[in-house]
Amino acid sequence: MILIDVGSTIIKFSRIVDNQAHNHLFLDRNYKQLPEDQVIEELETKFQDFIHTEPIRICSSANGGVRVAVIGYTNKISTIWASRAAENSGANVFFSGTIENFQTTENFDVLVIAGGVDNAPIKLQKKWIELISQRKFNCEKFIFSVNKLLHRHILEFWPEAILTKNILGENLKWQGEELCETLRNSYLGDLVLKKGIKKLVAYSEINIYPTPNIVQIAYEKILNGMINFPIPRPFLLIDIGGATTDVYYGGELISNLSNTTPRPGINRHVFSNIGVFASRNSLLENLRNSYRLDEFLFNTFEIDKSEKIHIDLLDRNFEDFNEEFLSYSAFFLSLFHSTNILSSGHSLNINLCKGIVLTGGASIKLRVEKLEKIISIFSTVKIRVVIDNDYAIWKFGLLNY
């Protein structure tokens, strides 16, 4: 079997024979080509002896994956719960809030509108829908996960809107699975064309799902003991990439102080402004403004070096920071924000964690000793660190789909 991951900065190939990986190939994206053309070119040259006799499986986060905005009826419940469903689907949420604070005019793929308990009175909710209908949105699709009594009203304004089961059950129980699946399918439909990977559909024996969703499949199977991977449980999985840093965690790691937020068994949180390439400047600004910056620098680097880094950050002299430094910074920031209040409304208790796995191209060059020192800033217990040097997580996800 040939496995392919079409990333926003790197394209990975790996051929699996008798459960062993062969023919590794990692390529920088050629932005003068569509990703589909670059992949097919490599398949036809480097894998020409296998492509007609062996199955191929492909996942993709090309061009940053599916970009989603979430508008909720309320900030504290519906917005948070819909954002959780969107991130668990593998989408990247770049806005999450109410219609009153929606300001962006940039293009995105999907607008998710959520809120209102099923069968509740809809007089005020109809006014909310009408208010949304008066705004202009530069997106491809509208998905509604709302009080089912609003469905007929919604179709008057958006005849082609997609309607899913309400994320809020009548007893405020989480039921966001249908919204998750609908968002995954958005990537499989006409959005595949927009991402420049439509030609690859003919090569892949499975649907081309977002890479974060494939990573989440691997995380869930490892967590449930269905895949043998050397990490104690419960554990965090952190994927440091060029555009985003993603954190995967089980509901058991959510702090007990977070009593009003949904607790699916498996969760993903994406930091869309923390990455070592496309999000480089926003990562450094994020680091510069962290009140725990001194702890990070003096735990990770020699005193002379940490002082110079501190000065450069304060003066915004960002030019000399290399990918290794950016990767350590992304790891630090992912823990820093996860132990505070995430946009999903809860925080993680790192002291409950027994292991952390780092994956993604940006994590390969990192040293376990330094990572352990960064963890000690946030945890009082010993946590085992494993770096996924051979991209086993990605392979597990595609092989066990």
Contacts in CASP RR format, 6 or more apart in sequence:
PFRMAT RR
TARGET T0000
AUTHOR 0000-0000-0000
METHOD contacts of the structure
MODEL  1
MILIDVGSTIIKFSRIVDNQAHNHLFLDRNYKQLPEDQVIEELETKFQDF
IHTEPIRICSSANGGVRVAVIGYTNKISTIWASRAAENSGANVFFSGTIE
NFQTTENFDVLVIAGGVDNAPIKLQKKWIELISQRKFNCEKFIFSVNKLL
HRHILEFWPEAILTKNILGENLKWQGEELCETLRNSYLGDLVLKKGIKKL
VAYSEINIYPTPNIVQIAYEKILNGMINFPIPRPFLLIDIGGATTDVYYG
GELISNLSNTTPRPGINRHVFSNIGVFASRNSLLENLRNSYRLDEFLFNT
FEIDKSEKIHIDLLDRNFEDFNEEFLSYSAFFLSLFHSTNILSSGHSLNI
NLCKGIVLTGGASIKLRVEKLEKIISIFSTVKIRVVIDNDYAIWKFGLLN
Y
1 15 0 8 1.000
1 16 0 8 1.000
1 54 0 8 1.000
1 55 0 8 1.000
1 56 0 8 1.000
1 57 0 8 1.000
1 399 0 8 1.000
2 13 0 8 1.000
2 14 0 8 1.000
2 15 0 8 1.000
2 16 0 8 1.000
2 43 0 8 1.000
2 47 0 8 1.000
2 50 0 8 1.000
2 51 0 8 1.000
2 54 0 8 1.000
2 55 0 8 1.000
2 56 0 8 1.000
2 57 0 8 1.000
3 12 0 8 1.000
3 13 0 8 1.000
3 14 0 8 1.000
3 15 0 8 1.000
3 16 0 8 1.000
3 56 0 8 1.000
3 57 0 8 1.000
3 58 0 8 1.000
3 394 0 8 1.000
3 395 0 8 1.000
3 398 0 8 1.000
3 399 0 8 1.000
4 11 0 8 1.000
4 12 0 8 1.000
4 13 0 8 1.000
4 39 0 8 1.000
4 43 0 8 1.000
4 56 0 8 1.000
4 57 0 8 1.000
4 58 0 8 1.000
4 59 0 8 1.000
4 200 0 8 1.000
4 204 0 8 1.000
5 11 0 8 1.000
5 12 0 8 1.000
5 58 0 8 1.000
5 59 0 8 1.000
5 60 0 8 1.000
5 61 0 8 1.000
5 211 0 8 1.000
5 214 0 8 1.000
5 391 0 8 1.000
5 394 0 8 1.000
5 398 0 8 1.000
6 35 0 8 1.000
6 39 0 8 1.000
6 58 0 8 1.000
6 59 0 8 1.000
6 60 0 8 1.000
6 61 0 8 1.000
6 62 0 8 1.000
6 197 0 8 1.000
6 200 0 8 1.000
6 211 0 8 1.000
7 29 0 8 1.000
7 35 0 8 1.000
7 60 0 8 1.000
7 61 0 8 1.000
7 62 0 8 1.000
7 64 0 8 1.000
7 211 0 8 1.000
8 29 0 8 1.000
8 61 0 8 1.000
8 62 0 8 1.000
8 63 0 8 1.000
8 64 0 8 1.000
8 65 0 8 1.000
8 242 0 8 1.000
8 243 0 8 1.000
8 278 0 8 1.000
9 28 0 8 1.000
9 29 0 8 1.000
9 241 0 8 1.000
9 242 0 8 1.000
9 243 0 8 1.000
9 277 0 8 1.000
9 278 0 8 1.000
10 26 0 8 1.000
10 27 0 8 1.000
10 28 0 8 1.000
10 29 0 8 1.000
10 361 0 8 1.000
11 26 0 8 1.000
11 27 0 8 1.000
11 28 0 8 1.000
11 29 0 8 1.000
11 35 0 8 1.000
11 38 0 8 1.000
11 39 0 8 1.000
11 42 0 8 1.000
12 24 0 8 1.000
12 25 0 8 1.000
12 26 0 8 1.000
12 27 0 8 1.000
12 391 0 8 1.000
12 394 0 8 1.000
13 23 0 8 1.000
13 24 0 8 1.000
13 25 0 8 1.000
13 26 0 8 1.000
13 27 0 8 1.000
13 42 0 8 1.000
13 46 0 8 1.000
13 47 0 8 1.000
14 21 0 8 1.000
14 22 0 8 1.000
14 23 0 8 1.000
14 24 0 8 1.000
14 25 0 8 1.000
14 391 0 8 1.000
14 395 0 8 1.000
15 21 0 8 1.000
15 22 0 8 1.000
15 23 0 8 1.000
15 47 0 8 1.000
15 50 0 8 1.000
15 54 0 8 1.000
16 22 0 8 1.000
16 395 0 8 1.000
16 399 0 8 1.000
21 390 0 8 1.000
21 395 0 8 1.000
23 46 0 8 1.000
23 47 0 8 1.000
24 390 0 8 1.000
25 42 0 8 1.000
25 46 0 8 1.000
27 38 0 8 1.000
27 42 0 8 1.000
29 35 0 8 1.000
29 38 0 8 1.000
30 38 0 8 1.000
33 41 0 8 1.000
34 196 0 8 1.000
34 197 0 8 1.000
35 60 0 8 1.000
35 62 0 8 1.000
35 63 0 8 1.000
35 195 0 8 1.000
35 196 0 8 1.000
35 197 0 8 1.000
36 196 0 8 1.000
36 197 0 8 1.000
36 198 0 8 1.000
36 199 0 8 1.000
36 200 0 8 1.000
37 199 0 8 1.000
39 58 0 8 1.000
39 197 0 8 1.000
39 200 0 8 1.000
40 199 0 8 1.000
40 200 0 8 1.000
40 203 0 8 1.000
43 51 0 8 1.000
43 56 0 8 1.000
43 203 0 8 1.000
44 51 0 8 1.000
51 203 0 8 1.000
55 205 0 8 1.000
56 203 0 8 1.000
56 204 0 8 1.000
56 205 0 8 1.000
57 204 0 8 1.000
57 205 0 8 1.000
57 206 0 8 1.000
57 398 0 8 1.000
57 399 0 8 1.000
57 401 0 8 1.000
58 197 0 8 1.000
58 200 0 8 1.000
58 203 0 8 1.000
58 204 0 8 1.000
58 206 0 8 1.000
58 208 0 8 1.000
59 208 0 8 1.000
59 209 0 8 1.000
59 210 0 8 1.000
59 211 0 8 1.000
59 213 0 8 1.000
59 214 0 8 1.000
59 394 0 8 1.000
59 398 0 8 1.000
60 195 0 8 1.000
60 197 0 8 1.000
60 200 0 8 1.000
60 208 0 8 1.000
60 209 0 8 1.000
60 210 0 8 1.000
60 211 0 8 1.000
61 210 0 8 1.000
61 211 0 8 1.000
61 212 0 8 1.000
61 243 0 8 1.000
62 195 0 8 1.000
62 196 0 8 1.000
62 197 0 8 1.000
63 195 0 8 1.000
63 196 0 8 1.000
64 92 0 8 1.000
64 243 0 8 1.000
64 244 0 8 1.000
64 278 0 8 1.000
65 91 0 8 1.000
65 92 0 8 1.000
65 109 0 8 1.000
65 187 0 8 1.000
65 195 0 8 1.000
65 210 0 8 1.000
66 90 0 8 1.000
66 91 0 8 1.000
66 92 0 8 1.000
66 109 0 8 1.000
66 110 0 8 1.000
66 183 0 8 1.000
66 186 0 8 1.000
66 187 0 8 1.000
66 191 0 8 1.000
66 210 0 8 1.000
67 91 0 8 1.000
67 92 0 8 1.000
67 94 0 8 1.000
67 108 0 8 1.000
67 109 0 8 1.000
67 110 0 8 1.000
68 86 0 8 1.000
68 91 0 8 1.000
68 92 0 8 1.000
68 93 0 8 1.000
68 94 0 8 1.000
68 108 0 8 1.000
68 109 0 8 1.000
68 110 0 8 1.000
68 111 0 8 1.000
68 112 0 8 1.000
68 183 0 8 1.000
69 93 0 8 1.000
69 94 0 8 1.000
69 95 0 8 1.000
69 96 0 8 1.000
69 102 0 8 1.000
69 104 0 8 1.000
69 108 0 8 1.000
69 110 0 8 1.000
69 111 0 8 1.000
69 112 0 8 1.000
69 137 0 8 1.000
69 139 0 8 1.000
70 79 0 8 1.000
70 82 0 8 1.000
70 83 0 8 1.000
70 86 0 8 1.000
70 93 0 8 1.000
70 95 0 8 1.000
70 96 0 8 1.000
70 97 0 8 1.000
70 111 0 8 1.000
70 112 0 8 1.000
70 113 0 8 1.000
70 114 0 8 1.000
71 79 0 8 1.000
71 97 0 8 1.000
71 98 0 8 1.000
71 99 0 8 1.000
71 102 0 8 1.000
71 111 0 8 1.000
71 112 0 8 1.000
71 113 0 8 1.000
71 114 0 8 1.000
71 132 0 8 1.000
72 78 0 8 1.000
72 79 0 8 1.000
72 82 0 8 1.000
72 97 0 8 1.000
72 98 0 8 1.000
72 99 0 8 1.000
72 113 0 8 1.000
72 114 0 8 1.000
72 115 0 8 1.000
73 79 0 8 1.000
73 98 0 8 1.000
73 114 0 8 1.000
73 115 0 8 1.000
73 116 0 8 1.000
73 125 0 8 1.000
73 128 0 8 1.000
73 146 0 8 1.000
74 98 0 8 1.000
74 115 0 8 1.000
75 97 0 8 1.000
75 98 0 8 1.000
76 260 0 8 1.000
77 115 0 8 1.000
77 168 0 8 1.000
77 172 0 8 1.000
77 260 0 8 1.000
78 114 0 8 1.000
78 115 0 8 1.000
78 116 0 8 1.000
78 167 0 8 1.000
78 168 0 8 1.000
79 96 0 8 1.000
79 97 0 8 1.000
79 98 0 8 1.000
79 114 0 8 1.000
80 96 0 8 1.000
80 261 0 8 1.000
80 262 0 8 1.000
80 343 0 8 1.000
80 344 0 8 1.000
80 345 0 8 1.000
81 114 0 8 1.000
81 167 0 8 1.000
81 168 0 8 1.000
81 174 0 8 1.000
81 176 0 8 1.000
81 261 0 8 1.000
81 262 0 8 1.000
82 96 0 8 1.000
82 112 0 8 1.000
82 114 0 8 1.000
82 115 0 8 1.000
82 145 0 8 1.000
82 167 0 8 1.000
82 179 0 8 1.000
83 93 0 8 1.000
83 96 0 8 1.000
83 343 0 8 1.000
83 344 0 8 1.000
84 261 0 8 1.000
84 262 0 8 1.000
84 264 0 8 1.000
84 267 0 8 1.000
84 344 0 8 1.000
85 112 0 8 1.000
85 145 0 8 1.000
85 167 0 8 1.000
85 176 0 8 1.000
85 177 0 8 1.000
85 179 0 8 1.000
85 180 0 8 1.000
85 183 0 8 1.000
86 93 0 8 1.000
86 112 0 8 1.000
86 179 0 8 1.000
86 180 0 8 1.000
86 183 0 8 1.000
87 93 0 8 1.000
87 267 0 8 1.000
87 268 0 8 1.000
87 269 0 8 1.000
87 270 0 8 1.000
87 344 0 8 1.000
88 180 0 8 1.000
88 216 0 8 1.000
88 264 0 8 1.000
88 266 0 8 1.000
88 267 0 8 1.000
88 268 0 8 1.000
89 179 0 8 1.000
89 180 0 8 1.000
89 181 0 8 1.000
89 182 0 8 1.000
89 183 0 8 1.000
89 184 0 8 1.000
89 210 0 8 1.000
89 213 0 8 1.000
90 183 0 8 1.000
90 184 0 8 1.000
90 210 0 8 1.000
90 212 0 8 1.000
90 213 0 8 1.000
90 216 0 8 1.000
90 268 0 8 1.000
90 270 0 8 1.000
91 110 0 8 1.000
91 183 0 8 1.000
91 186 0 8 1.000
91 187 0 8 1.000
91 210 0 8 1.000
92 244 0 8 1.000
92 270 0 8 1.000
92 272 0 8 1.000
93 270 0 8 1.000
93 272 0 8 1.000
93 343 0 8 1.000
94 104 0 8 1.000
94 108 0 8 1.000
94 272 0 8 1.000
95 102 0 8 1.000
95 104 0 8 1.000
95 108 0 8 1.000
96 343 0 8 1.000
99 128 0 8 1.000
99 131 0 8 1.000
99 132 0 8 1.000
99 135 0 8 1.000
102 135 0 8 1.000
105 138 0 8 1.000
106 138 0 8 1.000
107 138 0 8 1.000
107 139 0 8 1.000
108 138 0 8 1.000
108 139 0 8 1.000
109 139 0 8 1.000
109 140 0 8 1.000
109 141 0 8 1.000
109 186 0 8 1.000
109 191 0 8 1.000
109 194 0 8 1.000
110 139 0 8 1.000
110 140 0 8 1.000
110 141 0 8 1.000
110 142 0 8 1.000
110 143 0 8 1.000
110 183 0 8 1.000
110 186 0 8 1.000
110 191 0 8 1.000
111 137 0 8 1.000
111 139 0 8 1.000
111 141 0 8 1.000
111 142 0 8 1.000
111 143 0 8 1.000
112 143 0 8 1.000
112 144 0 8 1.000
112 145 0 8 1.000
112 179 0 8 1.000
112 183 0 8 1.000
113 129 0 8 1.000
113 132 0 8 1.000
113 142 0 8 1.000
113 143 0 8 1.000
113 144 0 8 1.000
113 145 0 8 1.000
113 146 0 8 1.000
114 144 0 8 1.000
114 145 0 8 1.000
114 146 0 8 1.000
114 166 0 8 1.000
114 167 0 8 1.000
114 168 0 8 1.000
114 179 0 8 1.000
115 125 0 8 1.000
115 145 0 8 1.000
115 146 0 8 1.000
115 147 0 8 1.000
115 166 0 8 1.000
115 167 0 8 1.000
115 168 0 8 1.000
116 125 0 8 1.000
116 146 0 8 1.000
116 147 0 8 1.000
116 166 0 8 1.000
116 168 0 8 1.000
117 147 0 8 1.000
117 166 0 8 1.000
117 168 0 8 1.000
117 169 0 8 1.000
117 170 0 8 1.000
117 172 0 8 1.000
118 147 0 8 1.000
118 148 0 8 1.000
118 149 0 8 1.000
118 166 0 8 1.000
118 168 0 8 1.000
118 169 0 8 1.000
118 170 0 8 1.000
119 147 0 8 1.000
119 148 0 8 1.000
119 149 0 8 1.000
119 170 0 8 1.000
120 147 0 8 1.000
120 149 0 8 1.000
122 147 0 8 1.000
122 149 0 8 1.000
122 150 0 8 1.000
122 153 0 8 1.000
125 146 0 8 1.000
125 147 0 8 1.000
125 150 0 8 1.000
126 150 0 8 1.000
126 153 0 8 1.000
129 146 0 8 1.000
129 150 0 8 1.000
129 153 0 8 1.000
129 154 0 8 1.000
129 157 0 8 1.000
130 157 0 8 1.000
133 157 0 8 1.000
133 158 0 8 1.000
140 190 0 8 1.000
140 191 0 8 1.000
140 194 0 8 1.000
141 162 0 8 1.000
141 186 0 8 1.000
141 191 0 8 1.000
142 158 0 8 1.000
142 160 0 8 1.000
142 161 0 8 1.000
142 162 0 8 1.000
143 161 0 8 1.000
143 162 0 8 1.000
143 163 0 8 1.000
143 164 0 8 1.000
143 179 0 8 1.000
143 182 0 8 1.000
143 183 0 8 1.000
143 186 0 8 1.000
144 150 0 8 1.000
144 151 0 8 1.000
144 154 0 8 1.000
144 158 0 8 1.000
144 161 0 8 1.000
144 162 0 8 1.000
144 163 0 8 1.000
144 164 0 8 1.000
145 164 0 8 1.000
145 165 0 8 1.000
145 166 0 8 1.000
145 167 0 8 1.000
145 176 0 8 1.000
145 178 0 8 1.000
145 179 0 8 1.000
146 154 0 8 1.000
146 166 0 8 1.000
147 166 0 8 1.000
148 166 0 8 1.000
151 163 0 8 1.000
154 161 0 8 1.000
154 163 0 8 1.000
155 161 0 8 1.000
155 163 0 8 1.000
162 182 0 8 1.000
164 178 0 8 1.000
164 179 0 8 1.000
164 182 0 8 1.000
165 175 0 8 1.000
165 176 0 8 1.000
165 178 0 8 1.000
165 179 0 8 1.000
166 175 0 8 1.000
167 174 0 8 1.000
167 175 0 8 1.000
167 176 0 8 1.000
167 179 0 8 1.000
168 175 0 8 1.000
169 175 0 8 1.000
174 262 0 8 1.000
174 263 0 8 1.000
174 264 0 8 1.000
176 262 0 8 1.000
184 209 0 8 1.000
184 210 0 8 1.000
184 213 0 8 1.000
187 195 0 8 1.000
187 208 0 8 1.000
187 209 0 8 1.000
187 210 0 8 1.000
188 207 0 8 1.000
188 208 0 8 1.000
188 209 0 8 1.000
192 198 0 8 1.000
192 201 0 8 1.000
192 208 0 8 1.000
197 208 0 8 1.000
200 208 0 8 1.000
201 208 0 8 1.000
206 398 0 8 1.000
206 401 0 8 1.000
209 401 0 8 1.000
211 394 0 8 1.000
212 239 0 8 1.000
212 246 0 8 1.000
212 268 0 8 1.000
212 270 0 8 1.000
214 394 0 8 1.000
214 397 0 8 1.000
214 398 0 8 1.000
214 401 0 8 1.000
215 237 0 8 1.000
215 239 0 8 1.000
215 246 0 8 1.000
215 248 0 8 1.000
215 359 0 8 1.000
215 393 0 8 1.000
215 394 0 8 1.000
215 397 0 8 1.000
216 248 0 8 1.000
216 266 0 8 1.000
216 268 0 8 1.000
217 396 0 8 1.000
217 397 0 8 1.000
217 400 0 8 1.000
217 401 0 8 1.000
218 227 0 8 1.000
218 393 0 8 1.000
218 394 0 8 1.000
218 396 0 8 1.000
218 397 0 8 1.000
218 400 0 8 1.000
219 237 0 8 1.000
219 248 0 8 1.000
219 266 0 8 1.000
219 393 0 8 1.000
220 266 0 8 1.000
221 227 0 8 1.000
221 396 0 8 1.000
221 397 0 8 1.000
221 400 0 8 1.000
222 229 0 8 1.000
222 231 0 8 1.000
222 233 0 8 1.000
222 235 0 8 1.000
222 396 0 8 1.000
223 233 0 8 1.000
223 234 0 8 1.000
223 235 0 8 1.000
223 250 0 8 1.000
223 266 0 8 1.000
225 233 0 8 1.000
226 400 0 8 1.000
227 396 0 8 1.000
227 400 0 8 1.000
229 357 0 8 1.000
229 392 0 8 1.000
229 396 0 8 1.000
230 386 0 8 1.000
231 355 0 8 1.000
231 357 0 8 1.000
231 384 0 8 1.000
231 386 0 8 1.000
232 354 0 8 1.000
232 355 0 8 1.000
232 384 0 8 1.000
233 354 0 8 1.000
233 355 0 8 1.000
234 249 0 8 1.000
234 250 0 8 1.000
234 252 0 8 1.000
234 253 0 8 1.000
234 352 0 8 1.000
234 353 0 8 1.000
234 354 0 8 1.000
234 355 0 8 1.000
235 353 0 8 1.000
235 354 0 8 1.000
235 355 0 8 1.000
235 356 0 8 1.000
235 357 0 8 1.000
236 247 0 8 1.000
236 248 0 8 1.000
236 249 0 8 1.000
236 253 0 8 1.000
236 338 0 8 1.000
236 348 0 8 1.000
236 350 0 8 1.000
236 353 0 8 1.000
236 355 0 8 1.000
236 356 0 8 1.000
236 357 0 8 1.000
237 247 0 8 1.000
237 248 0 8 1.000
237 249 0 8 1.000
237 356 0 8 1.000
237 357 0 8 1.000
237 359 0 8 1.000
237 393 0 8 1.000
238 245 0 8 1.000
238 246 0 8 1.000
238 247 0 8 1.000
238 248 0 8 1.000
238 331 0 8 1.000
238 334 0 8 1.000
238 356 0 8 1.000
238 357 0 8 1.000
238 358 0 8 1.000
238 359 0 8 1.000
238 363 0 8 1.000
239 245 0 8 1.000
239 246 0 8 1.000
239 247 0 8 1.000
239 248 0 8 1.000
239 358 0 8 1.000
239 359 0 8 1.000
239 360 0 8 1.000
239 363 0 8 1.000
239 393 0 8 1.000
240 275 0 8 1.000
240 276 0 8 1.000
240 327 0 8 1.000
240 330 0 8 1.000
240 331 0 8 1.000
240 334 0 8 1.000
240 358 0 8 1.000
240 359 0 8 1.000
240 360 0 8 1.000
240 361 0 8 1.000
240 362 0 8 1.000
240 363 0 8 1.000
241 275 0 8 1.000
241 276 0 8 1.000
241 277 0 8 1.000
241 330 0 8 1.000
241 360 0 8 1.000
241 361 0 8 1.000
241 362 0 8 1.000
242 275 0 8 1.000
242 276 0 8 1.000
242 277 0 8 1.000
242 278 0 8 1.000
242 279 0 8 1.000
242 362 0 8 1.000
243 272 0 8 1.000
243 275 0 8 1.000
243 277 0 8 1.000
243 278 0 8 1.000
243 279 0 8 1.000
244 270 0 8 1.000
244 271 0 8 1.000
244 272 0 8 1.000
244 274 0 8 1.000
244 275 0 8 1.000
244 279 0 8 1.000
245 270 0 8 1.000
245 271 0 8 1.000
245 274 0 8 1.000
245 275 0 8 1.000
245 330 0 8 1.000
245 331 0 8 1.000
245 333 0 8 1.000
245 334 0 8 1.000
246 268 0 8 1.000
246 269 0 8 1.000
246 270 0 8 1.000
246 271 0 8 1.000
247 268 0 8 1.000
247 269 0 8 1.000
247 271 0 8 1.000
247 334 0 8 1.000
247 338 0 8 1.000
248 266 0 8 1.000
248 267 0 8 1.000
248 268 0 8 1.000
249 267 0 8 1.000
249 269 0 8 1.000
249 338 0 8 1.000
249 348 0 8 1.000
250 265 0 8 1.000
250 266 0 8 1.000
250 267 0 8 1.000
251 263 0 8 1.000
251 264 0 8 1.000
251 265 0 8 1.000
251 266 0 8 1.000
251 267 0 8 1.000
252 352 0 8 1.000
253 348 0 8 1.000
253 349 0 8 1.000
253 350 0 8 1.000
253 352 0 8 1.000
253 353 0 8 1.000
254 261 0 8 1.000
254 263 0 8 1.000
254 267 0 8 1.000
254 346 0 8 1.000
254 347 0 8 1.000
254 348 0 8 1.000
254 349 0 8 1.000
255 346 0 8 1.000
255 347 0 8 1.000
255 348 0 8 1.000
255 349 0 8 1.000
256 349 0 8 1.000
257 346 0 8 1.000
257 347 0 8 1.000
258 345 0 8 1.000
258 346 0 8 1.000
258 347 0 8 1.000
261 344 0 8 1.000
261 345 0 8 1.000
261 346 0 8 1.000
267 344 0 8 1.000
269 338 0 8 1.000
269 342 0 8 1.000
269 343 0 8 1.000
269 344 0 8 1.000
271 330 0 8 1.000
271 333 0 8 1.000
271 334 0 8 1.000
271 337 0 8 1.000
272 279 0 8 1.000
273 279 0 8 1.000
273 282 0 8 1.000
273 283 0 8 1.000
273 286 0 8 1.000
274 282 0 8 1.000
274 283 0 8 1.000
274 286 0 8 1.000
274 330 0 8 1.000
274 333 0 8 1.000
274 334 0 8 1.000
275 282 0 8 1.000
275 283 0 8 1.000
275 326 0 8 1.000
275 330 0 8 1.000
275 362 0 8 1.000
276 283 0 8 1.000
276 323 0 8 1.000
276 326 0 8 1.000
276 327 0 8 1.000
276 330 0 8 1.000
276 362 0 8 1.000
280 318 0 8 1.000
280 326 0 8 1.000
281 318 0 8 1.000
283 326 0 8 1.000
283 329 0 8 1.000
283 330 0 8 1.000
283 333 0 8 1.000
284 313 0 8 1.000
284 316 0 8 1.000
284 318 0 8 1.000
284 321 0 8 1.000
284 326 0 8 1.000
284 329 0 8 1.000
286 333 0 8 1.000
287 293 0 8 1.000
287 296 0 8 1.000
287 313 0 8 1.000
287 329 0 8 1.000
287 332 0 8 1.000
287 333 0 8 1.000
288 313 0 8 1.000
288 314 0 8 1.000
288 316 0 8 1.000
290 296 0 8 1.000
290 332 0 8 1.000
290 333 0 8 1.000
290 336 0 8 1.000
292 336 0 8 1.000
292 377 0 8 1.000
293 310 0 8 1.000
293 313 0 8 1.000
294 310 0 8 1.000
295 377 0 8 1.000
296 329 0 8 1.000
296 332 0 8 1.000
296 374 0 8 1.000
296 377 0 8 1.000
297 306 0 8 1.000
297 309 0 8 1.000
297 310 0 8 1.000
298 306 0 8 1.000
299 373 0 8 1.000
299 374 0 8 1.000
299 376 0 8 1.000
299 377 0 8 1.000
300 306 0 8 1.000
300 328 0 8 1.000
300 332 0 8 1.000
300 370 0 8 1.000
300 373 0 8 1.000
300 374 0 8 1.000
301 309 0 8 1.000
309 321 0 8 1.000
309 325 0 8 1.000
311 317 0 8 1.000
312 318 0 8 1.000
312 320 0 8 1.000
312 321 0 8 1.000
323 362 0 8 1.000
323 365 0 8 1.000
324 365 0 8 1.000
324 366 0 8 1.000
326 362 0 8 1.000
327 362 0 8 1.000
327 363 0 8 1.000
327 365 0 8 1.000
327 366 0 8 1.000
328 366 0 8 1.000
328 370 0 8 1.000
328 371 0 8 1.000
328 374 0 8 1.000
330 362 0 8 1.000
331 358 0 8 1.000
331 363 0 8 1.000
331 366 0 8 1.000
331 371 0 8 1.000
331 374 0 8 1.000
332 374 0 8 1.000
332 377 0 8 1.000
335 350 0 8 1.000
335 374 0 8 1.000
335 375 0 8 1.000
335 377 0 8 1.000
335 378 0 8 1.000
336 378 0 8 1.000
338 347 0 8 1.000
338 348 0 8 1.000
338 350 0 8 1.000
339 347 0 8 1.000
339 348 0 8 1.000
339 349 0 8 1.000
339 350 0 8 1.000
339 378 0 8 1.000
340 347 0 8 1.000
341 347 0 8 1.000
342 348 0 8 1.000
350 375 0 8 1.000
350 378 0 8 1.000
350 379 0 8 1.000
350 383 0 8 1.000
351 379 0 8 1.000
351 380 0 8 1.000
351 381 0 8 1.000
353 379 0 8 1.000
353 383 0 8 1.000
354 383 0 8 1.000
354 384 0 8 1.000
355 383 0 8 1.000
355 384 0 8 1.000
355 385 0 8 1.000
355 386 0 8 1.000
356 371 0 8 1.000
356 375 0 8 1.000
356 383 0 8 1.000
356 384 0 8 1.000
356 385 0 8 1.000
356 386 0 8 1.000
357 385 0 8 1.000
357 386 0 8 1.000
357 387 0 8 1.000
357 388 0 8 1.000
357 393 0 8 1.000
358 366 0 8 1.000
358 371 0 8 1.000
358 385 0 8 1.000
358 386 0 8 1.000
358 387 0 8 1.000
358 388 0 8 1.000
359 388 0 8 1.000
359 391 0 8 1.000
359 393 0 8 1.000
359 394 0 8 1.000
360 388 0 8 1.000
360 391 0 8 1.000
360 394 0 8 1.000
361 391 0 8 1.000
363 387 0 8 1.000
363 388 0 8 1.000
364 387 0 8 1.000
364 389 0 8 1.000
366 387 0 8 1.000
368 385 0 8 1.000
368 387 0 8 1.000
371 385 0 8 1.000
371 387 0 8 1.000
372 383 0 8 1.000
372 385 0 8 1.000
375 383 0 8 1.000
375 385 0 8 1.000
END
